[in-house]
Amino acid sequence: MKRVKNDDKLEFPETTIMGLENHNKRAWVERMSEVDVKDRGPAVSVISCNISAATSLSSISLVLSSLTGA
């Protein structure tokens, strides 16, 4: 683990959820850049489906909260 100096304290970014997510994203991008273009289809398809699902769920959440008056 590498240390990152932030003002007057030392932090380990990989020990937080956001740091772990950023690390995983960088690793995924590096791996996808090494894979042939024809083999990237399923990975990009999964990301597209996840974005569509998140958009749909957020829309449903907004509609339900407006109906309940929250």
mmJSON file of the N, C-alpha and C atoms, coordinates in Angstrom:
{"data_MODEL":{"atom_site":{
"group_PDB":["ATOM","ATOM","ATOM","ATOM","ATOM","ATOM","ATOM","ATOM","ATOM","ATOM","ATOM","ATOM","ATOM","ATOM","ATOM","ATOM","ATOM","ATOM","ATOM","ATOM","ATOM","ATOM","ATOM","ATOM","ATOM","ATOM","ATOM","ATOM","ATOM","ATOM","ATOM","ATOM","ATOM","ATOM","ATOM","ATOM","ATOM","ATOM","ATOM","ATOM","ATOM","ATOM","ATOM","ATOM","ATOM","ATOM","ATOM","ATOM","ATOM","ATOM","ATOM","ATOM","ATOM","ATOM","ATOM","ATOM","ATOM","ATOM","ATOM","ATOM","ATOM","ATOM","ATOM","ATOM","ATOM","ATOM","ATOM","ATOM","ATOM","ATOM","ATOM","ATOM","ATOM","ATOM","ATOM","ATOM","ATOM","ATOM","ATOM","ATOM","ATOM","ATOM","ATOM","ATOM","ATOM","ATOM","ATOM","ATOM","ATOM","ATOM","ATOM","ATOM","ATOM","ATOM","ATOM","ATOM","ATOM","ATOM","ATOM","ATOM","ATOM","ATOM","ATOM","ATOM","ATOM","ATOM","ATOM","ATOM","ATOM","ATOM","ATOM","ATOM","ATOM","ATOM","ATOM","ATOM","ATOM","ATOM","ATOM","ATOM","ATOM","ATOM","ATOM","ATOM","ATOM","ATOM","ATOM","ATOM","ATOM","ATOM","ATOM","ATOM","ATOM","ATOM","ATOM","ATOM","ATOM","ATOM","ATOM","ATOM","ATOM","ATOM","ATOM","ATOM","ATOM","ATOM","ATOM","ATOM","ATOM","ATOM","ATOM","ATOM","ATOM","ATOM","ATOM","ATOM","ATOM","ATOM","ATOM","ATOM","ATOM","ATOM","ATOM","ATOM","ATOM","ATOM","ATOM","ATOM","ATOM","ATOM","ATOM","ATOM","ATOM","ATOM","ATOM","ATOM","ATOM","ATOM","ATOM","ATOM","ATOM","ATOM","ATOM","ATOM","ATOM","ATOM","ATOM","ATOM","ATOM","ATOM","ATOM","ATOM","ATOM","ATOM","ATOM","ATOM","ATOM","ATOM","ATOM","ATOM","ATOM","ATOM","ATOM","ATOM","ATOM","ATOM","ATOM","ATOM","ATOM","ATOM"],
"id":[1,2,3,4,5,6,7,8,9,10,11,12,13,14,15,16,17,18,19,20,21,22,23,24,25,26,27,28,29,30,31,32,33,34,35,36,37,38,39,40,41,42,43,44,45,46,47,48,49,50,51,52,53,54,55,56,57,58,59,60,61,62,63,64,65,66,67,68,69,70,71,72,73,74,75,76,77,78,79,80,81,82,83,84,85,86,87,88,89,90,91,92,93,94,95,96,97,98,99,100,101,102,103,104,105,106,107,108,109,110,111,112,113,114,115,116,117,118,119,120,121,122,123,124,125,126,127,128,129,130,131,132,133,134,135,136,137,138,139,140,141,142,143,144,145,146,147,148,149,150,151,152,153,154,155,156,157,158,159,160,161,162,163,164,165,166,167,168,169,170,171,172,173,174,175,176,177,178,179,180,181,182,183,184,185,186,187,188,189,190,191,192,193,194,195,196,197,198,199,200,201,202,203,204,205,206,207,208,209,210],
"type_symbol":["N","C","C","N","C","C","N","C","C","N","C","C","N","C","C","N","C","C","N","C","C","N","C","C","N","C","C","N","C","C","N","C","C","N","C","C","N","C","C","N","C","C","N","C","C","N","C","C","N","C","C","N","C","C","N","C","C","N","C","C","N","C","C","N","C","C","N","C","C","N","C","C","N","C","C","N","C","C","N","C","C","N","C","C","N","C","C","N","C","C","N","C","C","N","C","C","N","C","C","N","C","C","N","C","C","N","C","C","N","C","C","N","C","C","N","C","C","N","C","C","N","C","C","N","C","C","N","C","C","N","C","C","N","C","C","N","C","C","N","C","C","N","C","C","N","C","C","N","C","C","N","C","C","N","C","C","N","C","C","N","C","C","N","C","C","N","C","C","N","C","C","N","C","C","N","C","C","N","C","C","N","C","C","N","C","C","N","C","C","N","C","C","N","C","C","N","C","C","N","C","C","N","C","C","N","C","C","N","C","C"],
"label_atom_id":["N","CA","C","N","CA","C","N","CA","C","N","CA","C","N","CA","C","N","CA","C","N","CA","C","N","CA","C","N","CA","C","N","CA","C","N","CA","C","N","CA","C","N","CA","C","N","CA","C","N","CA","C","N","CA","C","N","CA","C","N","CA","C","N","CA","C","N","CA","C","N","CA","C","N","CA","C","N","CA","C","N","CA","C","N","CA","C","N","CA","C","N","CA","C","N","CA","C","N","CA","C","N","CA","C","N","CA","C","N","CA","C","N","CA","C","N","CA","C","N","CA","C","N","CA","C","N","CA","C","N","CA","C","N","CA","C","N","CA","C","N","CA","C","N","CA","C","N","CA","C","N","CA","C","N","CA","C","N","CA","C","N","CA","C","N","CA","C","N","CA","C","N","CA","C","N","CA","C","N","CA","C","N","CA","C","N","CA","C","N","CA","C","N","CA","C","N","CA","C","N","CA","C","N","CA","C","N","CA","C","N","CA","C","N","CA","C","N","CA","C","N","CA","C","N","CA","C","N","CA","C","N","CA","C","N","CA","C","N","CA","C","N","CA","C"],
"label_alt_id":[null,null,null,null,null,null,null,null,null,null,null,null,null,null,null,null,null,null,null,null,null,null,null,null,null,null,null,null,null,null,null,null,null,null,null,null,null,null,null,null,null,null,null,null,null,null,null,null,null,null,null,null,null,null,null,null,null,null,null,null,null,null,null,null,null,null,null,null,null,null,null,null,null,null,null,null,null,null,null,null,null,null,null,null,null,null,null,null,null,null,null,null,null,null,null,null,null,null,null,null,null,null,null,null,null,null,null,null,null,null,null,null,null,null,null,null,null,null,null,null,null,null,null,null,null,null,null,null,null,null,null,null,null,null,null,null,null,null,null,null,null,null,null,null,null,null,null,null,null,null,null,null,null,null,null,null,null,null,null,null,null,null,null,null,null,null,null,null,null,null,null,null,null,null,null,null,null,null,null,null,null,null,null,null,null,null,null,null,null,null,null,null,null,null,null,null,null,null,null,null,null,null,null,null,null,null,null,null,null,null],
"label_comp_id":["MET","MET","MET","LYS","LYS","LYS","ARG","ARG","ARG","VAL","VAL","VAL","LYS","LYS","LYS","ASN","ASN","ASN","ASP","ASP","ASP","ASP","ASP","ASP","LYS","LYS","LYS","LEU","LEU","LEU","GLU","GLU","GLU","PHE","PHE","PHE","PRO","PRO","PRO","GLU","GLU","GLU","THR","THR","THR","THR","THR","THR","ILE","ILE","ILE","MET","MET","MET","GLY","GLY","GLY","LEU","LEU","LEU","GLU","GLU","GLU","ASN","ASN","ASN","HIS","HIS","HIS","ASN","ASN","ASN","LYS","LYS","LYS","ARG","ARG","ARG","ALA","ALA","ALA","TRP","TRP","TRP","VAL","VAL","VAL","GLU","GLU","GLU","ARG","ARG","ARG","MET","MET","MET","SER","SER","SER","GLU","GLU","GLU","VAL","VAL","VAL","ASP","ASP","ASP","VAL","VAL","VAL","LYS","LYS","LYS","ASP","ASP","ASP","ARG","ARG","ARG","GLY","GLY","GLY","PRO","PRO","PRO","ALA","ALA","ALA","VAL","VAL","VAL","SER","SER","SER","VAL","VAL","VAL","ILE","ILE","ILE","SER","SER","SER","CYS","CYS","CYS","ASN","ASN","ASN","ILE","ILE","ILE","SER","SER","SER","ALA","ALA","ALA","ALA","ALA","ALA","THR","THR","THR","SER","SER","SER","LEU","LEU","LEU","SER","SER","SER","SER","SER","SER","ILE","ILE","ILE","SER","SER","SER","LEU","LEU","LEU","VAL","VAL","VAL","LEU","LEU","LEU","SER","SER","SER","SER","SER","SER","LEU","LEU","LEU","THR","THR","THR","GLY","GLY","GLY","ALA","ALA","ALA"],
"label_asym_id":["A","A","A","A","A","A","A","A","A","A","A","A","A","A","A","A","A","A","A","A","A","A","A","A","A","A","A","A","A","A","A","A","A","A","A","A","A","A","A","A","A","A","A","A","A","A","A","A","A","A","A","A","A","A","A","A","A","A","A","A","A","A","A","A","A","A","A","A","A","A","A","A","A","A","A","A","A","A","A","A","A","A","A","A","A","A","A","A","A","A","A","A","A","A","A","A","A","A","A","A","A","A","A","A","A","A","A","A","A","A","A","A","A","A","A","A","A","A","A","A","A","A","A","A","A","A","A","A","A","A","A","A","A","A","A","A","A","A","A","A","A","A","A","A","A","A","A","A","A","A","A","A","A","A","A","A","A","A","A","A","A","A","A","A","A","A","A","A","A","A","A","A","A","A","A","A","A","A","A","A","A","A","A","A","A","A","A","A","A","A","A","A","A","A","A","A","A","A","A","A","A","A","A","A","A","A","A","A","A","A"],
"label_entity_id":["1","1","1","1","1","1","1","1","1","1","1","1","1","1","1","1","1","1","1","1","1","1","1","1","1","1","1","1","1","1","1","1","1","1","1","1","1","1","1","1","1","1","1","1","1","1","1","1","1","1","1","1","1","1","1","1","1","1","1","1","1","1","1","1","1","1","1","1","1","1","1","1","1","1","1","1","1","1","1","1","1","1","1","1","1","1","1","1","1","1","1","1","1","1","1","1","1","1","1","1","1","1","1","1","1","1","1","1","1","1","1","1","1","1","1","1","1","1","1","1","1","1","1","1","1","1","1","1","1","1","1","1","1","1","1","1","1","1","1","1","1","1","1","1","1","1","1","1","1","1","1","1","1","1","1","1","1","1","1","1","1","1","1","1","1","1","1","1","1","1","1","1","1","1","1","1","1","1","1","1","1","1","1","1","1","1","1","1","1","1","1","1","1","1","1","1","1","1","1","1","1","1","1","1","1","1","1","1","1","1"],
"label_seq_id":[1,1,1,2,2,2,3,3,3,4,4,4,5,5,5,6,6,6,7,7,7,8,8,8,9,9,9,10,10,10,11,11,11,12,12,12,13,13,13,14,14,14,15,15,15,16,16,16,17,17,17,18,18,18,19,19,19,20,20,20,21,21,21,22,22,22,23,23,23,24,24,24,25,25,25,26,26,26,27,27,27,28,28,28,29,29,29,30,30,30,31,31,31,32,32,32,33,33,33,34,34,34,35,35,35,36,36,36,37,37,37,38,38,38,39,39,39,40,40,40,41,41,41,42,42,42,43,43,43,44,44,44,45,45,45,46,46,46,47,47,47,48,48,48,49,49,49,50,50,50,51,51,51,52,52,52,53,53,53,54,54,54,55,55,55,56,56,56,57,57,57,58,58,58,59,59,59,60,60,60,61,61,61,62,62,62,63,63,63,64,64,64,65,65,65,66,66,66,67,67,67,68,68,68,69,69,69,70,70,70],
"pdbx_PDB_ins_code":[null,null,null,null,null,null,null,null,null,null,null,null,null,null,null,null,null,null,null,null,null,null,null,null,null,null,null,null,null,null,null,null,null,null,null,null,null,null,null,null,null,null,null,null,null,null,null,null,null,null,null,null,null,null,null,null,null,null,null,null,null,null,null,null,null,null,null,null,null,null,null,null,null,null,null,null,null,null,null,null,null,null,null,null,null,null,null,null,null,null,null,null,null,null,null,null,null,null,null,null,null,null,null,null,null,null,null,null,null,null,null,null,null,null,null,null,null,null,null,null,null,null,null,null,null,null,null,null,null,null,null,null,null,null,null,null,null,null,null,null,null,null,null,null,null,null,null,null,null,null,null,null,null,null,null,null,null,null,null,null,null,null,null,null,null,null,null,null,null,null,null,null,null,null,null,null,null,null,null,null,null,null,null,null,null,null,null,null,null,null,null,null,null,null,null,null,null,null,null,null,null,null,null,null,null,null,null,null,null,null],
"Cartn_x":[0.829,0.0,0.871,0.493,1.266,0.597,1.421,0.915,0.72,-0.326,-0.597,-0.604,0.203,0.264,-0.898,-1.725,-2.879,-2.817,-2.392,-2.178,-1.198,-1.661,-0.733,-0.888,-1.656,-1.827,-1.543,-1.147,-0.904,-2.125,-2.474,-3.65,-3.288,-4.055,-3.94,-5.223,-5.23,-6.473,-7.104,-6.293,-6.853,-7.625,-7.566,-8.293,-9.701,-10.052,-11.407,-12.192,-13.488,-14.338,-14.073,-13.985,-13.74,-12.36,-11.366,-10.028,-9.984,-10.702,-10.763,-11.479,-12.564,-13.277,-12.382,-11.662,-10.763,-9.67,-9.137,-8.107,-8.671,-9.873,-10.491,-10.789,-11.23,-11.496,-10.223,-9.13,-7.861,-7.401,-7.541,-7.139,-7.993,-9.299,-10.183,-9.799,-9.528,-9.152,-7.84,-6.873,-5.601,-5.81,-6.627,-6.867,-7.615,-8.605,-9.361,-8.504,-7.508,-6.638,-5.697,-5.487,-4.622,-5.379,-6.699,-7.518,-7.81,-7.976,-8.341,-9.699,-9.892,-11.134,-12.344,-12.215,-13.36,-13.779,-12.875,-13.192,-13.693,-13.753,-14.213,-15.729,-16.415,-17.863,-18.622,-18.398,-19.146,-18.899,-17.674,-17.371,-18.1,-18.096,-18.782,-20.29,-20.779,-22.204,-22.656,-21.85,-22.186,-22.256,-21.307,-21.322,-22.56,-22.892,-24.077,-25.342,-25.454,-26.632,-26.7,-25.559,-25.543,-25.976,-25.541,-25.943,-27.441,-27.955,-29.393,-30.205,-29.745,-30.454,-30.434,-29.293,-29.199,-30.115,-30.18,-31.062,-32.523,-32.898,-34.286,-34.66,-33.781,-34.075,-34.151,-33.3,-33.379,-34.662,-35.103,-36.37,-37.543,-37.548,-38.612,-38.609,-37.427,-37.316,-37.88,-37.578,-38.114,-39.63,-40.163,-41.618,-42.285,-41.762,-42.363,-42.283,-41.156,-41.046,-41.97,-42.202,-43.129,-44.57,-44.89,-46.245,-46.546,-45.538,-45.753,-45.63,-45.153,-45.031,-43.793,-42.81,-41.582,-40.695],
"Cartn_y":[-1.181,0.0,1.241,2.189,3.422,4.484,5.312,6.389,7.636,8.353,9.623,10.703,11.719,12.818,13.765,13.969,14.86,15.842,17.066,18.103,17.608,17.369,16.983,15.53,14.73,13.338,12.416,11.205,10.201,9.315,8.978,8.149,6.978,5.929,4.771,4.69,5.224,5.298,3.941,2.894,1.586,0.96,1.566,1.014,1.585,2.538,3.082,2.501,2.594,2.069,2.807,4.128,4.895,4.599,4.447,4.113,2.749,1.796,0.452,0.467,1.231,1.361,1.974,3.033,3.673,2.719,1.948,0.963,-0.088,-0.578,-1.586,-1.03,0.223,0.839,0.951,1.38,1.484,0.119,-0.9,-2.252,-2.746,-2.448,-2.877,-2.202,-0.903,-0.174,-0.711,-0.972,-1.534,-2.891,-3.727,-5.061,-4.99,-4.091,-3.966,-3.407,-2.595,-2.067,-3.137,-4.209,-5.301,-6.362,-6.386,-7.411,-7.0,-7.993,-7.709,-7.017,-6.238,-5.468,-6.389,-7.53,-8.434,-9.065,-9.1,-9.691,-8.67,-7.408,-6.361,-6.241,-6.834,-6.707,-7.044,-8.228,-8.571,-7.605,-7.133,-6.214,-4.89,-4.368,-3.103,-3.288,-4.454,-4.747,-4.769,-5.338,-5.379,-3.965,-3.123,-1.738,-1.011,-1.222,-0.583,-1.031,-2.31,-2.829,-2.278,-2.164,-1.618,-0.156,0.606,2.015,2.119,1.278,1.292,0.916,-0.086,-0.504,0.598,1.252,2.332,3.492,3.808,4.886,4.54,3.309,2.879,2.891,2.361,2.316,3.715,4.618,5.98,6.672,6.412,6.989,6.444,5.153,4.536,5.111,5.292,5.854,7.269,8.076,9.441,9.453,8.58,8.517,8.082,7.049,6.565,7.604,8.304,9.313,10.5,10.826,11.925,11.51,10.233,9.754,9.706,9.388,9.306,10.667,11.666,13.001,13.194,12.35,12.477,13.575],
"Cartn_z":[0.0,0.0,0.0,-0.794,-0.827,0.037,0.616,1.458,0.625,0.937,0.277,1.341,1.14,2.105,1.845,2.844,2.731,3.89,3.599,4.611,5.661,6.878,7.935,8.362,7.641,8.041,6.862,7.161,6.134,6.014,4.792,4.569,3.673,3.768,2.902,2.088,0.869,0.095,-0.19,-0.31,-0.64,0.518,1.703,2.839,2.962,2.106,2.113,0.941,1.006,-0.067,-1.373,-1.305,-2.532,-3.108,-2.244,-2.72,-3.367,-2.788,-3.36,-4.702,-4.799,-6.077,-7.145,-6.792,-7.754,-8.203,-7.263,-7.604,-8.559,-8.274,-9.135,-10.523,-10.6,-11.905,-12.727,-12.082,-12.804,-13.298,-12.451,-12.853,-14.012,-13.984,-15.07,-16.379,-16.333,-17.549,-18.109,-17.24,-17.706,-18.354,-17.734,-18.287,-19.616,-19.709,-20.957,-22.09,-21.748,-22.802,-23.336,-22.571,-23.016,-23.805,-23.693,-24.338,-25.776,-26.652,-28.037,-28.091,-29.14,-29.289,-29.358,-30.011,-30.155,-28.829,-27.849,-26.549,-25.532,-25.897,-24.976,-24.938,-25.878,-25.982,-24.714,-24.125,-22.905,-21.747,-21.594,-20.492,-20.673,-21.879,-22.149,-22.041,-22.43,-22.326,-20.866,-19.996,-18.568,-18.002,-18.363,-17.88,-18.385,-19.646,-20.219,-19.5,-19.221,-18.506,-17.082,-16.417,-15.06,-15.047,-16.03,-16.111,-16.375,-17.262,-17.551,-16.317,-15.584,-14.375,-13.321,-13.146,-12.165,-12.539,-13.818,-14.273,-14.037,-14.356,-14.15,-12.675,-11.834,-10.402,-9.795,-10.256,-9.717,-10.162,-11.381,-11.847,-11.047,-10.804,-10.003,-8.593,-8.031,-6.69,-6.627,-7.639,-7.667,-7.799,-8.629,-8.804,-7.511,-6.879,-5.634,-4.524,-4.437,-3.38,-3.646,-4.912,-5.196,-4.937,-5.138,-4.869,-3.378,-2.577,-1.136,-0.467,-1.196,-0.634,0.207,0.015,0.812,0.312],
"occupancy":[1.0,1.0,1.0,1.0,1.0,1.0,1.0,1.0,1.0,1.0,1.0,1.0,1.0,1.0,1.0,1.0,1.0,1.0,1.0,1.0,1.0,1.0,1.0,1.0,1.0,1.0,1.0,1.0,1.0,1.0,1.0,1.0,1.0,1.0,1.0,1.0,1.0,1.0,1.0,1.0,1.0,1.0,1.0,1.0,1.0,1.0,1.0,1.0,1.0,1.0,1.0,1.0,1.0,1.0,1.0,1.0,1.0,1.0,1.0,1.0,1.0,1.0,1.0,1.0,1.0,1.0,1.0,1.0,1.0,1.0,1.0,1.0,1.0,1.0,1.0,1.0,1.0,1.0,1.0,1.0,1.0,1.0,1.0,1.0,1.0,1.0,1.0,1.0,1.0,1.0,1.0,1.0,1.0,1.0,1.0,1.0,1.0,1.0,1.0,1.0,1.0,1.0,1.0,1.0,1.0,1.0,1.0,1.0,1.0,1.0,1.0,1.0,1.0,1.0,1.0,1.0,1.0,1.0,1.0,1.0,1.0,1.0,1.0,1.0,1.0,1.0,1.0,1.0,1.0,1.0,1.0,1.0,1.0,1.0,1.0,1.0,1.0,1.0,1.0,1.0,1.0,1.0,1.0,1.0,1.0,1.0,1.0,1.0,1.0,1.0,1.0,1.0,1.0,1.0,1.0,1.0,1.0,1.0,1.0,1.0,1.0,1.0,1.0,1.0,1.0,1.0,1.0,1.0,1.0,1.0,1.0,1.0,1.0,1.0,1.0,1.0,1.0,1.0,1.0,1.0,1.0,1.0,1.0,1.0,1.0,1.0,1.0,1.0,1.0,1.0,1.0,1.0,1.0,1.0,1.0,1.0,1.0,1.0,1.0,1.0,1.0,1.0,1.0,1.0,1.0,1.0,1.0,1.0,1.0,1.0],
"B_iso_or_equiv":[0.0,0.0,0.0,0.0,0.0,0.0,0.0,0.0,0.0,0.0,0.0,0.0,0.0,0.0,0.0,0.0,0.0,0.0,0.0,0.0,0.0,0.0,0.0,0.0,0.0,0.0,0.0,0.0,0.0,0.0,0.0,0.0,0.0,0.0,0.0,0.0,0.0,0.0,0.0,0.0,0.0,0.0,0.0,0.0,0.0,0.0,0.0,0.0,0.0,0.0,0.0,0.0,0.0,0.0,0.0,0.0,0.0,0.0,0.0,0.0,0.0,0.0,0.0,0.0,0.0,0.0,0.0,0.0,0.0,0.0,0.0,0.0,0.0,0.0,0.0,0.0,0.0,0.0,0.0,0.0,0.0,0.0,0.0,0.0,0.0,0.0,0.0,0.0,0.0,0.0,0.0,0.0,0.0,0.0,0.0,0.0,0.0,0.0,0.0,0.0,0.0,0.0,0.0,0.0,0.0,0.0,0.0,0.0,0.0,0.0,0.0,0.0,0.0,0.0,0.0,0.0,0.0,0.0,0.0,0.0,0.0,0.0,0.0,0.0,0.0,0.0,0.0,0.0,0.0,0.0,0.0,0.0,0.0,0.0,0.0,0.0,0.0,0.0,0.0,0.0,0.0,0.0,0.0,0.0,0.0,0.0,0.0,0.0,0.0,0.0,0.0,0.0,0.0,0.0,0.0,0.0,0.0,0.0,0.0,0.0,0.0,0.0,0.0,0.0,0.0,0.0,0.0,0.0,0.0,0.0,0.0,0.0,0.0,0.0,0.0,0.0,0.0,0.0,0.0,0.0,0.0,0.0,0.0,0.0,0.0,0.0,0.0,0.0,0.0,0.0,0.0,0.0,0.0,0.0,0.0,0.0,0.0,0.0,0.0,0.0,0.0,0.0,0.0,0.0,0.0,0.0,0.0,0.0,0.0,0.0],
"pdbx_formal_charge":[null,null,null,null,null,null,null,null,null,null,null,null,null,null,null,null,null,null,null,null,null,null,null,null,null,null,null,null,null,null,null,null,null,null,null,null,null,null,null,null,null,null,null,null,null,null,null,null,null,null,null,null,null,null,null,null,null,null,null,null,null,null,null,null,null,null,null,null,null,null,null,null,null,null,null,null,null,null,null,null,null,null,null,null,null,null,null,null,null,null,null,null,null,null,null,null,null,null,null,null,null,null,null,null,null,null,null,null,null,null,null,null,null,null,null,null,null,null,null,null,null,null,null,null,null,null,null,null,null,null,null,null,null,null,null,null,null,null,null,null,null,null,null,null,null,null,null,null,null,null,null,null,null,null,null,null,null,null,null,null,null,null,null,null,null,null,null,null,null,null,null,null,null,null,null,null,null,null,null,null,null,null,null,null,null,null,null,null,null,null,null,null,null,null,null,null,null,null,null,null,null,null,null,null,null,null,null,null,null,null],
"auth_seq_id":[1,1,1,2,2,2,3,3,3,4,4,4,5,5,5,6,6,6,7,7,7,8,8,8,9,9,9,10,10,10,11,11,11,12,12,12,13,13,13,14,14,14,15,15,15,16,16,16,17,17,17,18,18,18,19,19,19,20,20,20,21,21,21,22,22,22,23,23,23,24,24,24,25,25,25,26,26,26,27,27,27,28,28,28,29,29,29,30,30,30,31,31,31,32,32,32,33,33,33,34,34,34,35,35,35,36,36,36,37,37,37,38,38,38,39,39,39,40,40,40,41,41,41,42,42,42,43,43,43,44,44,44,45,45,45,46,46,46,47,47,47,48,48,48,49,49,49,50,50,50,51,51,51,52,52,52,53,53,53,54,54,54,55,55,55,56,56,56,57,57,57,58,58,58,59,59,59,60,60,60,61,61,61,62,62,62,63,63,63,64,64,64,65,65,65,66,66,66,67,67,67,68,68,68,69,69,69,70,70,70],
"auth_comp_id":["MET","MET","MET","LYS","LYS","LYS","ARG","ARG","ARG","VAL","VAL","VAL","LYS","LYS","LYS","ASN","ASN","ASN","ASP","ASP","ASP","ASP","ASP","ASP","LYS","LYS","LYS","LEU","LEU","LEU","GLU","GLU","GLU","PHE","PHE","PHE","PRO","PRO","PRO","GLU","GLU","GLU","THR","THR","THR","THR","THR","THR","ILE","ILE","ILE","MET","MET","MET","GLY","GLY","GLY","LEU","LEU","LEU","GLU","GLU","GLU","ASN","ASN","ASN","HIS","HIS","HIS","ASN","ASN","ASN","LYS","LYS","LYS","ARG","ARG","ARG","ALA","ALA","ALA","TRP","TRP","TRP","VAL","VAL","VAL","GLU","GLU","GLU","ARG","ARG","ARG","MET","MET","MET","SER","SER","SER","GLU","GLU","GLU","VAL","VAL","VAL","ASP","ASP","ASP","VAL","VAL","VAL","LYS","LYS","LYS","ASP","ASP","ASP","ARG","ARG","ARG","GLY","GLY","GLY","PRO","PRO","PRO","ALA","ALA","ALA","VAL","VAL","VAL","SER","SER","SER","VAL","VAL","VAL","ILE","ILE","ILE","SER","SER","SER","CYS","CYS","CYS","ASN","ASN","ASN","ILE","ILE","ILE","SER","SER","SER","ALA","ALA","ALA","ALA","ALA","ALA","THR","THR","THR","SER","SER","SER","LEU","LEU","LEU","SER","SER","SER","SER","SER","SER","ILE","ILE","ILE","SER","SER","SER","LEU","LEU","LEU","VAL","VAL","VAL","LEU","LEU","LEU","SER","SER","SER","SER","SER","SER","LEU","LEU","LEU","THR","THR","THR","GLY","GLY","GLY","ALA","ALA","ALA"],
"auth_asym_id":["A","A","A","A","A","A","A","A","A","A","A","A","A","A","A","A","A","A","A","A","A","A","A","A","A","A","A","A","A","A","A","A","A","A","A","A","A","A","A","A","A","A","A","A","A","A","A","A","A","A","A","A","A","A","A","A","A","A","A","A","A","A","A","A","A","A","A","A","A","A","A","A","A","A","A","A","A","A","A","A","A","A","A","A","A","A","A","A","A","A","A","A","A","A","A","A","A","A","A","A","A","A","A","A","A","A","A","A","A","A","A","A","A","A","A","A","A","A","A","A","A","A","A","A","A","A","A","A","A","A","A","A","A","A","A","A","A","A","A","A","A","A","A","A","A","A","A","A","A","A","A","A","A","A","A","A","A","A","A","A","A","A","A","A","A","A","A","A","A","A","A","A","A","A","A","A","A","A","A","A","A","A","A","A","A","A","A","A","A","A","A","A","A","A","A","A","A","A","A","A","A","A","A","A","A","A","A","A","A","A"],
"auth_atom_id":["N","CA","C","N","CA","C","N","CA","C","N","CA","C","N","CA","C","N","CA","C","N","CA","C","N","CA","C","N","CA","C","N","CA","C","N","CA","C","N","CA","C","N","CA","C","N","CA","C","N","CA","C","N","CA","C","N","CA","C","N","CA","C","N","CA","C","N","CA","C","N","CA","C","N","CA","C","N","CA","C","N","CA","C","N","CA","C","N","CA","C","N","CA","C","N","CA","C","N","CA","C","N","CA","C","N","CA","C","N","CA","C","N","CA","C","N","CA","C","N","CA","C","N","CA","C","N","CA","C","N","CA","C","N","CA","C","N","CA","C","N","CA","C","N","CA","C","N","CA","C","N","CA","C","N","CA","C","N","CA","C","N","CA","C","N","CA","C","N","CA","C","N","CA","C","N","CA","C","N","CA","C","N","CA","C","N","CA","C","N","CA","C","N","CA","C","N","CA","C","N","CA","C","N","CA","C","N","CA","C","N","CA","C","N","CA","C","N","CA","C","N","CA","C","N","CA","C","N","CA","C","N","CA","C","N","CA","C","N","CA","C","N","CA","C"],
"pdbx_PDB_model_num":[1,1,1,1,1,1,1,1,1,1,1,1,1,1,1,1,1,1,1,1,1,1,1,1,1,1,1,1,1,1,1,1,1,1,1,1,1,1,1,1,1,1,1,1,1,1,1,1,1,1,1,1,1,1,1,1,1,1,1,1,1,1,1,1,1,1,1,1,1,1,1,1,1,1,1,1,1,1,1,1,1,1,1,1,1,1,1,1,1,1,1,1,1,1,1,1,1,1,1,1,1,1,1,1,1,1,1,1,1,1,1,1,1,1,1,1,1,1,1,1,1,1,1,1,1,1,1,1,1,1,1,1,1,1,1,1,1,1,1,1,1,1,1,1,1,1,1,1,1,1,1,1,1,1,1,1,1,1,1,1,1,1,1,1,1,1,1,1,1,1,1,1,1,1,1,1,1,1,1,1,1,1,1,1,1,1,1,1,1,1,1,1,1,1,1,1,1,1,1,1,1,1,1,1,1,1,1,1,1,1]
}}}
